[in-house]
Amino acid sequence: MQEEFAKCLKDDPKYQEEYKKANPERYEKLMKQIAASGRCASYTQYGACELNVGTADDAAQAGEIEKAFIRDHIEIVKELLKELVQMKLKHTDPNRNSNDNQESFTAWATEWQDVVSKSDMEIAERRGGVVTSDYSDLYADISNALMSMSDLEHSVESAIYGEFAKKNAQLAGFVAKGESLARDEKRLRDQYKKDVEAETKNTIELEQRTLEFLASALFGRTGLDPSPERKVKFIEELKQELGFEWP
């Protein structure tokens, strides 16, 4: 049975609080599932289990296979993140092709999100298919990275074609008028300014969380190759490669 379904989040406020602190990203996902269905995800159901019987060499080989699985999914997150950044640049290019519009972005995003969901499902199945694992924290890190990145895509789409884009354009119009604005326009300007600042902050936090979870899976305290120095360097290098701009 999967560890996260050992108890029911729905009926235990104390457990909800503990789970939210320990794993906020997956907490949000599970609570959404509960809100949609009215019941726990599967805490009364049984999951598949594997019992490995063999020599120490067999165990070592199984460990290498598991680490390869983890590295593959870390690479999936990195490649999906790069693709998201490339699409953002493509659709914000003032000289972009007319085919690079909201409709084409939405079509791409739908397929992209399907890949994110598939990777997260494979990780959940892997976690649920074994009784114990030395890498449970790594699986959680990768799932959290996928969920943060999924939310980041929504933020990017909003900034290019959605509500965020509309408010940014209206705010620019208000700013261009200077102090000749009417009282109601000034109120709206100030509100839009707060909204845009909040959305910008949210986007930066999603970028930071995604890189932090990736770095934790690789070089965190329980990562594949624990190293605080390499973790910091990895985040900085990937941040620069992707063009993220935050301190």
NORCORTA-V439433 format. One record per pair of residues at least 12 apart in sequence whose ideal C-beta (glycine too) atoms are under 10 Angstrom apart, sorted by the first residue. I is the first residue (numbers start at 0). J is the second residue. If there is no record, write none. Layout:
i = [I;I]
j = [J;J]
This chain:
i = [0;0;0;0;0;0;0;0;0;0;1;1;1;1;1;1;1;1;1;1;2;2;2;2;2;2;2;3;3;3;3;3;3;3;3;3;3;3;3;3;4;4;4;4;4;4;4;4;4;5;6;6;6;7;7;7;7;7;7;8;8;8;8;8;8;8;8;9;9;9;9;9;9;9;9;9;9;9;10;10;10;10;11;15;15;15;18;21;22;22;22;22;22;23;23;23;24;24;24;24;24;24;24;24;24;24;24;24;25;25;25;25;25;25;27;27;28;28;28;28;28;28;40;41;45;46;46;46;46;46;46;46;47;47;47;47;48;48;48;48;49;49;49;49;50;50;51;51;61;62;62;62;65;65;65;65;65;65;65;66;66;66;66;66;68;68;68;68;68;69;69;69;69;69;69;69;69;69;69;69;70;70;70;70;71;71;72;72;72;72;72;72;72;72;72;72;72;72;73;73;73;73;73;73;73;73;73;73;73;74;75;75;75;75;75;75;75;75;75;76;76;76;76;76;76;76;76;76;76;76;76;76;76;77;77;77;77;77;77;77;77;78;79;79;79;79;79;79;79;79;79;79;79;80;80;80;80;80;80;80;80;80;80;80;80;80;80;81;81;81;82;82;82;82;83;83;83;83;83;83;83;83;83;83;83;83;84;84;84;84;84;84;84;85;86;86;86;86;86;86;86;86;86;86;87;87;87;87;87;87;87;87;87;88;89;89;89;89;90;90;90;90;90;90;90;90;91;91;91;91;100;101;101;101;101;101;102;104;104;104;104;105;105;107;107;108;108;108;108;111;111;111;112;112;112;112;114;115;115;115;115;115;115;116;116;117;118;118;118;118;118;119;119;119;119;119;119;119;120;120;121;122;122;122;122;122;122;123;123;125;126;126;126;133;134;134;134;134;135;136;136;136;136;136;136;137;137;137;137;137;137;137;137;138;139;139;139;139;140;140;140;140;140;140;140;140;140;140;141;141;141;141;142;142;143;143;143;143;143;143;143;144;144;144;144;144;144;144;144;144;145;145;145;146;146;146;146;147;147;147;147;147;147;147;147;147;147;148;148;148;148;148;148;148;149;149;150;150;150;150;150;150;151;151;151;151;151;151;151;151;152;153;153;154;154;154;154;154;154;154;154;155;155;155;157;157;157;158;158;158;158;161;162;162;163;163;163;163;163;163;163;165;166;166;166;166;166;166;166;167;167;167;167;167;168;169;169;169;169;169;170;170;170;170;170;170;170;170;171;171;172;172;172;173;173;173;173;173;173;174;174;174;176;199;200;202;202;203;203;203;203;204;206;206;206;206;206;207;207;207;207;207;209;209;209;210;210;210;210;210;210;210;210;211;211;213;213;213;213;214;214;214;214;214;214;214;214;214;215;215;215;216;217;217;217;218;218;218;218;218]
j = [41;42;43;44;45;46;47;48;127;130;40;41;42;44;46;123;124;126;127;128;126;127;130;131;132;135;139;18;22;25;26;28;29;40;41;42;123;126;127;139;29;39;40;41;42;43;44;46;127;42;18;39;42;33;38;39;40;42;43;26;29;30;32;33;39;40;42;29;30;32;33;34;36;37;38;39;40;42;33;38;39;42;39;29;30;33;30;139;136;139;140;142;143;143;146;208;139;140;142;143;144;145;146;147;149;150;208;212;119;123;139;142;143;146;146;150;40;119;142;143;146;149;123;127;127;123;124;126;127;128;129;130;124;127;128;129;127;128;129;130;61;128;129;130;129;130;129;130;129;132;133;134;125;129;132;133;134;137;138;133;134;137;223;224;121;122;125;134;138;122;125;134;137;138;140;141;216;217;222;223;137;216;217;223;118;121;118;119;121;122;125;137;138;141;142;144;145;216;137;140;141;144;212;213;214;216;217;222;223;213;114;115;117;118;121;122;141;144;145;115;118;140;141;142;144;145;147;148;209;210;212;213;216;144;148;209;210;213;237;240;241;114;111;112;114;115;118;144;145;148;149;152;209;144;145;147;148;151;152;206;209;210;213;237;240;241;243;237;240;241;107;111;114;152;107;108;111;115;148;149;151;152;155;156;209;241;151;155;206;240;241;242;243;241;99;103;104;107;108;111;152;155;156;159;104;151;152;155;156;158;159;241;242;242;103;104;107;159;103;104;107;155;156;158;159;160;155;158;159;164;160;156;159;160;161;164;160;155;156;159;160;156;160;152;156;152;153;155;156;148;149;152;148;149;152;153;145;144;145;146;148;149;152;145;149;145;141;142;144;145;148;141;142;143;144;145;146;149;142;145;141;137;138;139;141;142;145;138;142;138;138;139;142;221;216;221;222;223;221;215;216;219;220;221;222;212;215;216;217;219;221;222;223;216;212;215;216;221;211;212;213;214;215;216;217;219;221;222;212;213;215;216;212;216;208;209;211;212;213;215;216;208;209;210;211;212;213;214;215;216;209;212;213;205;208;209;212;204;205;206;207;208;209;210;211;212;213;205;206;208;209;210;212;213;205;209;201;202;204;205;208;209;201;202;203;204;205;206;208;209;205;202;205;198;199;201;202;203;204;205;206;202;205;206;198;201;202;195;198;199;202;198;194;198;194;195;197;198;199;201;202;191;187;190;191;192;194;195;198;191;194;195;198;199;191;184;187;188;191;195;187;188;189;190;191;192;194;195;191;195;184;188;191;185;187;188;189;191;192;188;191;192;188;245;245;243;245;243;244;245;246;245;238;241;243;244;245;234;238;243;245;246;237;241;243;233;234;235;236;237;238;241;243;230;234;230;233;234;237;229;230;231;232;233;234;235;236;237;230;233;234;230;229;230;233;230;231;232;233;234]
